[in-house]
Amino acid sequence: MMQGRQGQVFPSFDVVIVNTASQRITFTLTFSIKICLFLFFFFKHRLPFVISLPFLFCQGRILHRLGICHQVSFIRWFVACFLCRLNPVPAGLRVKDLKFSEVPVRVYEPSTARDGLRRALVYLHGGGWVLGSIDSVDEVCRHIAEKSDTTVVSVGYRLAPEHRYPAQLDDCEAATCHFLSVAEAEFSVDSRRVAVGGDSTGANLAAALCQRLAGKEDGHLPSPCAQVLIYPALQMADFNLPSYQQNHAVPILFRGRMAFYFLQYLNGDTSLCQDVLEGNHVPTELRPRYETWLSPSNLPPECLARGFSEYPAPEYDGEVYHIIKAGLEPEVSPLLADDSVLQKTPPTFILTCEYDVLRDDGILYKKRLLDLKKDVTWQHVRDGFHGMINFFDQGWLTFPSAQPIVYS
C-alpha cells in the first residue's frame, strides 16, 4: 500500500513477482481459482458492478505489472462478460440503441399515451472517465424513464486511456446538441425541457457541458433546462478537503483512486499521483483564489464534525503543473469556473453523500451557485456513500438509502 501524509492510505495493490516457470504455473492456478470463486459468489448473490471493483482492480494491477494486459482492459472485459446483464424491457417502455453524431446512445421512451410533448434527461454515466458504459446504468435509466414519464438519453462517450480529455466532453456535447436539434420532431420531446445529468465523473461532464453550452449560446439551440449532479467530482485542485481526509479509505472511491482517475482523464501519467494528492501542482499565485472557493470555512459545521487537519502550503512544482495544468481549467474542474460562467448555468440539483471523498465538491459548488443567487436544490444522504446508485434494485444488496437518490 502507498502512504499519504499522516499515514493516509490510497490504494496501490501489492504485486506478485513471477520469475520462474513453477512460479508462473502457481500464479496462473491461483489467479484462475480466485476468478472462479469470485464468479461463483457473483452469480450466487448477484453482486453489483461497483462492489466488484476493489477485487477487479487488484487482479487487473497484477496482470498489468506482468505485462499481460492493461488493468483497465481486464476490468472492462470482466464487467462486459459477467457483470452487465440486461433484463427484458418492461411493458410501457421502448428502448433503442442509436447513434447521435456518431456517438452511441440508448434512448428510453415511455410508450404510454400523453397529451403534448415530454421532458427529457440526457444521462452521463460515471466510472472515472475510464470505466462504465450505457449498460452499467441501464437499470437506473429504465427506472427514471418509466417512473417519471421522462425520455432518457444515455450517452456512451469515449473512455480513457484510449481517448484523453476533451474527447469525453466533446462526445457528450455532440450527442446532447444532436438530441436537442431533433427532440421534438423525432422523439416528441420539448427541447426547452431537456436536462443534463450524471453521477460521479458523469456529473463532472454534465456540469462542464452546461458551462460550455452556456458560453456558446447563440440562439440556434436551447440550453439545458437543468443540471442534475449526483455526488459530482468537480475539482482537482485540493485533495485534502475535509471529506477527502475523513473518507480517504472508505469504499468504493478511495482518495488516491480519485487522483488516478483525473490523471487518466488528462494524460495517463499516474507517476504524478503523489504530487497531485499533496497539491504540488497548484501555482502559488492561484492558491489565494482557489482558497476563496475551497476553504473548509465555506462548509456547514456538520461537515467538520468528524475532524480534519489544516495542511501547510505545499511546495509548488512547475514541471508537474505544466503536465496537468488542463486539470485546473473549468472544463475539468467546473468548481473553479469564474462567476461570470456560473451565472449562465441552469437551475441545479446536487446530491451528496456523507461517506464520500467527493462530498465537499458538491457542497462547495452549491455554495458558489447560491452566492450568485442561482436556483439550487441540495439533497444530502447522511448514511450514503459514493456509488450507491449502483445498489438500487439489487436484491439482498439493496441499500435503503439508495432509494431516495433514484426517486429524487
C-alpha positions in Angstrom: 0.0 0.0 0.0 1.1 3.6 -0.6 1.1 6.0 2.3 0.0 9.6 2.1 0.6 12.4 4.5 -0.1 11.4 8.2 -0.4 7.8 7.2 -3.4 8.3 4.8 -3.7 5.3 2.6 -4.6 5.4 -1.1 -5.0 2.1 -3.0 -2.0 0.6 -4.7 -2.1 -3.1 -4.7 0.8 -5.4 -3.8 2.3 -7.0 -6.9 3.2 -10.7 -7.3 6.7 -11.2 -8.7 6.8 -14.1 -11.1 10.3 -15.2 -12.2 10.4 -19.0 -12.7 8.3 -21.4 -14.6 7.0 -23.0 -11.4 6.0 -19.6 -10.1 4.2 -18.8 -13.3 2.2 -22.1 -13.0 1.4 -21.4 -9.4 0.3 -17.9 -10.2 -1.9 -19.0 -13.1 -3.6 -21.6 -11.0 -4.1 -19.2 -8.1 -5.4 -16.5 -10.3 -7.8 -18.9 -12.0 -9.1 -20.1 -8.7 -9.7 -16.6 -7.5 -11.6 -15.7 -10.6 -13.7 -18.9 -10.4 -14.5 -18.3 -6.7 -15.5 -14.7 -7.5 -17.7 -15.7 -10.4 -19.4 -18.4 -8.2 -20.1 -15.8 -5.5 -21.2 -13.2 -8.0 -23.7 -15.4 -9.8 -25.0 -16.8 -6.5 -25.5 -13.4 -4.9 -25.8 -11.1 -7.9 -23.1 -8.6 -6.9 -23.5 -5.1 -8.4 -20.7 -3.7 -10.6 -19.2 -1.3 -8.1 -18.8 -3.8 -5.2 -16.7 -5.9 -7.5 -14.2 -3.1 -8.4 -11.7 -3.5 -5.5 -11.2 -7.2 -6.4 -11.0 -6.4 -10.1 -8.5 -3.6 -9.7 -6.3 -5.8 -7.6 -6.3 -8.6 -10.1 -6.0 -6.2 -13.1 -3.0 -4.5 -11.5 -1.2 -7.8 -11.2 -1.9 -8.6 -14.8 -0.7 -5.2 -15.8 2.6 -5.5 -13.9 3.2 -8.9 -15.5 2.7 -7.3 -19.0 -0.3 -9.5 -19.8 -2.8 -6.7 -20.3 -3.7 -3.2 -19.0 -5.6 -3.3 -15.8 -8.4 -1.2 -17.3 -8.8 -3.6 -20.2 -9.1 -6.5 -17.9 -11.8 -4.8 -15.8 -13.8 -3.8 -18.9 -13.6 -7.3 -20.3 -14.7 -8.8 -17.0 -17.5 -6.4 -16.5 -18.8 -6.8 -20.1 -18.7 -10.6 -19.9 -20.0 -11.2 -16.4 -21.4 -8.1 -14.6 -23.5 -6.2 -17.1 -26.6 -8.3 -17.6 -29.6 -6.6 -19.3 -33.1 -7.6 -18.2 -36.0 -7.8 -20.6 -37.5 -4.4 -21.5 -40.6 -3.9 -19.3 -44.0 -3.2 -20.7 -44.6 0.5 -21.1 -41.1 1.3 -22.3 -39.3 1.4 -25.6 -35.5 1.1 -25.6 -33.4 1.9 -28.7 -29.7 1.8 -29.4 -28.8 4.6 -31.7 -26.0 7.0 -32.7 -26.2 10.8 -32.3 -23.5 12.5 -34.4 -21.6 9.1 -34.3 -21.8 8.9 -30.5 -23.5 5.7 -29.2 -26.6 6.4 -27.2 -29.5 4.4 -25.7 -32.9 6.1 -25.7 -35.6 5.1 -23.2 -39.1 6.3 -24.2 -42.2 5.7 -22.2 -44.8 4.2 -24.5 -47.8 5.4 -22.6 -50.1 7.9 -24.3 -49.5 11.5 -23.4 -51.0 14.9 -24.4 -48.3 17.2 -25.5 -44.5 16.9 -25.5 -42.5 15.1 -22.9 -39.5 16.3 -20.9 -36.1 14.5 -21.2 -32.9 13.8 -19.4 -29.5 13.3 -21.1 -27.7 11.0 -18.7 -23.9 10.6 -18.5 -22.6 7.6 -16.6 -19.8 7.6 -14.1 -16.7 5.4 -13.9 -13.7 7.7 -13.6 -13.7 8.5 -17.3 -12.2 5.1 -17.8 -14.9 2.6 -16.8 -18.7 2.5 -17.0 -21.0 2.2 -20.1 -24.5 2.6 -21.3 -25.1 -1.0 -19.9 -23.8 -0.1 -16.4 -26.5 2.4 -15.8 -29.3 0.7 -17.8 -31.4 -0.2 -14.8 -31.3 3.3 -13.4 -32.2 4.9 -16.7 -35.1 2.5 -17.2 -36.4 3.3 -13.8 -36.2 7.1 -14.4 -37.9 6.9 -17.7 -40.7 4.5 -16.6 -41.5 6.1 -13.2 -41.2 9.8 -14.1 -42.6 9.6 -17.7 -39.4 11.1 -19.0 -37.5 10.3 -22.1 -33.9 9.4 -21.1 -30.9 9.5 -23.4 -27.9 7.6 -22.0 -24.6 8.6 -23.7 -21.8 6.1 -24.5 -18.9 8.6 -24.7 -15.3 7.5 -25.4 -13.1 6.5 -22.5 -9.6 6.9 -21.3 -6.9 5.6 -21.6 -7.6 5.2 -25.3 -9.1 8.7 -25.5 -8.0 11.6 -23.3 -9.7 14.9 -22.4 -11.5 16.5 -24.1 -12.8 13.5 -26.1 -15.3 12.6 -23.4 -16.8 16.1 -23.1 -16.8 16.5 -26.9 -18.9 13.3 -27.3 -21.3 14.5 -24.6 -21.7 17.8 -26.3 -22.2 16.3 -29.7 -24.8 13.8 -28.5 -26.7 16.4 -26.5 -26.8 19.0 -29.3 -27.9 16.4 -31.7 -30.8 15.4 -29.4 -31.8 19.0 -28.8 -32.0 19.5 -32.6 -34.3 16.6 -33.2 -36.0 16.2 -29.8 -39.5 17.4 -30.9 -39.5 16.1 -34.5 -38.2 12.6 -33.7 -39.0 11.9 -30.0 -41.9 14.2 -29.2 -39.8 15.9 -26.5 -39.9 19.6 -25.7 -36.3 20.8 -26.4 -36.8 23.5 -23.8 -37.3 20.9 -21.1 -34.2 18.8 -21.6 -32.0 18.4 -18.5 -28.4 17.1 -18.4 -27.2 14.9 -15.5 -24.9 12.2 -14.4 -23.2 10.5 -11.4 -19.7 10.9 -10.2 -17.4 11.7 -13.2 -20.6 11.7 -15.3 -21.8 14.6 -13.1 -18.4 16.3 -13.8 -19.1 16.0 -17.5 -22.7 17.3 -17.0 -21.5 20.4 -15.1 -18.7 21.1 -17.6 -21.1 20.6 -20.5 -23.6 23.1 -19.1 -20.9 25.6 -18.7 -19.6 25.0 -22.2 -23.0 25.3 -23.8 -23.9 28.4 -21.8 -20.7 30.0 -23.2 -21.7 29.1 -26.8 -25.3 30.2 -26.5 -26.2 31.5 -30.0 -30.0 31.1 -30.2 -29.9 28.1 -32.6 -30.5 25.5 -29.9 -31.9 25.9 -26.4 -29.6 25.3 -23.5 -30.3 22.5 -21.0 -33.1 23.5 -18.6 -31.4 22.0 -15.6 -28.3 20.1 -14.4 -28.6 17.0 -12.2 -25.3 16.3 -10.3 -25.2 13.1 -8.3 -22.1 13.0 -6.0 -20.1 15.0 -8.5 -16.3 15.3 -8.9 -15.8 19.0 -9.5 -12.2 19.9 -8.9 -8.6 18.6 -8.8 -7.0 21.5 -7.0 -7.4 20.2 -3.4 -7.4 16.5 -2.4 -7.2 17.5 1.3 -10.6 18.9 1.8 -12.3 17.5 5.0 -14.3 14.9 3.0 -11.1 13.6 1.4 -9.5 13.3 4.8 -12.5 11.8 6.6 -13.3 9.3 3.9 -9.9 8.6 2.4 -10.2 4.8 2.8 -14.0 4.5 2.6 -15.2 2.2 -0.2 -16.0 2.4 -3.0 -14.0 5.5 -4.0 -10.6 6.0 -2.3 -8.7 9.3 -2.1 -5.8 8.1 -4.2 -8.1 6.4 -6.8 -9.8 9.8 -7.5 -6.4 11.3 -8.3 -5.6 8.3 -10.5 -8.9 8.9 -12.4 -8.2 12.6 -13.0 -4.7 11.7 -14.3 -6.0 9.0 -16.6 -8.5 11.5 -18.0 -5.8 14.1 -18.7 -2.7 12.2 -19.9 -2.3 8.9 -18.1 0.9 9.9 -16.2 0.0 8.3 -12.8 3.5 8.8 -11.6 2.3 12.3 -10.6 -0.4 10.9 -8.3 1.5 11.7 -5.1 2.3 15.3 -6.2 -1.4 15.9 -7.1 -2.5 14.5 -3.8 -0.2 16.8 -1.9 -1.2 19.8 -4.0 2.3 20.4 -5.6 0.6 21.1 -9.0 -1.2 24.3 -7.9 0.8 27.5 -8.7 1.4 29.8 -5.7 -0.3 32.8 -7.4 -3.6 30.7 -7.9 -3.9 29.4 -4.3 -5.5 32.5 -2.8 -8.2 32.5 -5.5 -8.9 28.8 -5.0 -8.8 29.2 -1.2 -11.8 31.6 -1.6 -13.9 28.9 -3.1 -12.4 25.7 -1.4 -11.9 26.8 2.1 -13.3 24.5 4.8 -14.9 27.6 6.3 -17.3 27.5 3.4 -18.7 24.1 4.6 -21.5 23.6 7.1 -20.3 22.9 10.6 -21.5 19.3 10.4 -19.0 18.6 7.6 -16.2 19.3 10.1 -17.6 17.3 13.0 -15.6 14.2 12.2 -12.4 16.2 12.2 -9.8 17.4 9.7 -6.3 18.8 9.6 -5.1 22.1 8.1 -2.1 21.3 6.0 0.7 23.8 5.4 1.0 25.2 1.9 2.6 22.5 -0.4 5.8 23.2 -2.4 4.9 24.2 -5.9 6.4 22.1 -8.7 6.2 24.0 -12.0 7.0 20.8 -14.0 4.1 19.0 -12.5 1.8 21.9 -13.2 2.7 22.2 -16.9 2.0 18.5 -17.3 -1.5 18.5 -15.8 -2.5 22.2 -16.0 -5.6 21.4 -18.0 -6.9 19.8 -14.9 -7.3 23.2 -13.3 -9.4 24.6 -16.2 -13.1 24.8 -15.6 -13.9 22.1 -18.2 -12.1 19.6 -15.9 -12.8 21.4 -12.6 -16.2 23.1 -13.0 -16.0 24.3 -9.4 -13.1 26.6 -10.4 -15.0 28.5 -13.1 -15.4 32.3 -12.9 -18.5 33.8 -11.5 -19.4 35.1 -15.0 -19.6 31.5 -16.3 -21.6 30.2 -13.3 -24.1 33.0 -13.7 -25.2 31.4 -17.0 -25.7 27.9 -15.8 -29.2 26.4 -15.5 -31.0 25.5 -12.2 -29.1 22.8 -10.4 -29.9 19.7 -8.4 -27.0 18.4 -6.3 -26.9 15.2 -4.3 -24.1 14.5 -1.9 -23.3 11.6 0.4 -21.7 11.8 3.9 -19.3 9.0 3.4 -17.8 10.1 0.1 -14.5 11.8 -0.7 -16.4 14.0 -3.2 -18.9 15.2 -0.6 -17.3 18.6 -0.2 -17.0 19.2 -4.0 -20.8 19.1 -4.3 -21.4 21.3 -1.2 -18.9 23.9 -2.2 -20.4 24.1 -5.7 -23.8 24.6 -4.1 -22.4 27.5 -2.1 -20.9 29.2 -5.1 -24.1 28.9 -7.0 -26.2 30.2 -4.1 -23.8 33.1 -3.5 -24.6 34.1 -7.1 -28.4 33.8 -6.4 -28.8 30.7 -8.6 -31.6 28.2 -8.2 -30.1 25.2 -6.4 -31.8 22.1 -4.8 -29.5 20.2 -2.5 -30.1 16.7 -1.0 -27.6 15.2 1.4 -27.7 11.5 2.2 -26.3 11.2 5.7 -25.8 7.4 5.6 -24.8 7.4 1.9 -21.6 6.5 0.2 -20.1 7.0 -3.2 -21.5 4.8 -5.9 -24.7 3.9 -4.0 -26.9 4.5 -7.0 -25.5 1.2 -8.4 -27.1 -0.5 -5.4 -30.6 0.4 -6.5 -32.8 -2.6 -7.0 -30.0 -5.1 -6.3 -31.9 -7.7 -4.3 -30.3 -8.5 -0.9 -27.6 -5.9 -1.6 -30.1 -3.0 -2.0 -29.4 -0.2 0.4 -32.5 1.7 1.7 -30.6 5.0 1.4 -30.2 4.3 -2.4 -33.9 4.7 -2.9 -34.1 8.5 -2.4 -31.3 9.0 -4.9 -33.2 7.4 -7.7 -36.6 8.7 -6.6 -35.4 12.3 -6.1 
